[in-house]
Amino acid sequence: MPISPSDFDYISQVVRKDSAIVLEKGKEYLVESRIMPLIHTEGWGSIEQLVHKMKTETARDLRDRVVEAMTTNETSFFRDIHPFELLKSTLIPEMIQKRQATRELNIWCGASSSGQEPFSLAMLIRENFPQLLNWKMFFMASDISRNMQKRCQAGFYSQLEINRGLPAPLLVKYFARTGMEWQIKEDVRKMIDFRLLNLCEKWPYMPSVDIIMMRNVLIYFDIETKKSILKKIRDILKPDGYLFLGAAETTLNLDDKFERMNFKQSGCYRLRQE
Ligand SMILES: C[S@@+](CC[C@H](N)C(=O)[O-])C[C@H]1O[C@@H](n2cnc3c(N)ncnc32)[C@H](O)[C@@H]1O
């Protein structure tokens, strides 16, 4: 049975309140396609029964699982390649020069999904800047989804996921085959602290950051949420740090304190130098 308008309104309000993800009218098919598999596996009956349970249950677990099901976790290794090329050719060498005195580098992937983005960056560092492994590195990767956090911590990937963007030499060097899957090796996993973090809630303390990857997540939010996240990013980004957004995202008309770097379609921004 298709989702009723009132059940759709209720679910979209919960999702918006808890994650800032906007589900506009017309996205009923999306809610149905994401929620129905859960209804079947969990034996929740129907969407109507699920909504009734959500309204009457005080425990947050059910609500969290519905919100989590509505996140889009699409990602791939070295996605859009240009950000990684810019980091390799210019930005990380520049950081290494500038941070010689402290030998500290801080990186944050703010919507890390199943981990391909932070692991791509970790492999890029190991391949090209091994000296950084002796630096004090704060490398955090976070997501709102507990399932994604667990996946990142475990580091298992299917052949299909491996085929999307991972060069063969890196597969051979950094992954071990276990059954039908590939697991990224422990030394790479250990470089990154995987946390749960909801971007629309108060952020925990973190040291000021040199490189922030916040790619392909702002697109799901309304303008006010985008503005408030960009403002919070300004508060933690080092004055000479860099922010990466997804190819369909921009700071334009949202926050004029950022300026876009002119490097292909890298989606790289820095704080406007006054
Ligand atoms: C499309 S993926 C992007 C993954 C990666 N950054 C990339 O570009 O390949 C979007 C991720 O944002 C996460 N997300 C959605 N809303 C969020 C929120 N309010 N706080 C933190 N993460 C959120 C989702 O769980 C999902 O894993």
The ligand as a Gaussian input file, in Angstrom:
#p B3LYP/6-31G(d) Opt

LIG

0 1
 C       26.119000      10.921000       0.004000
 S       26.988000      10.492000       1.467000
 C       28.507000      11.375000       1.209000
 C       29.708000      10.525000       1.509000
 C       31.063000      11.152000       1.165000
 N       31.253000      12.399000       1.848000
 C       31.205000      11.331000      -0.323000
 O       31.129000      12.471000      -0.800000
 O       31.388000      10.347000      -1.038000
 C       26.139000      11.524000       2.655000
 C       26.362000      11.110000       4.085000
 O       25.878000      12.155000       4.942000
 C       25.365000      11.572000       6.101000
 N       24.453000      12.525000       6.780000
 C       23.201000      12.895000       6.416000
 N       22.697000      13.763000       7.315000
 C       23.655000      13.965000       8.247000
 C       23.725000      14.753000       9.426000
 N       22.703000      15.508000       9.836000
 N       24.871000      14.709000      10.152000
 C       25.918000      13.925000       9.763000
 N       25.918000      13.157000       8.645000
 C       24.790000      13.181000       7.903000
 C       24.662000      10.310000       5.610000
 O       24.500000       9.355000       6.628000
 C       25.596000       9.854000       4.489000
 O       26.470000       8.850000       4.916000

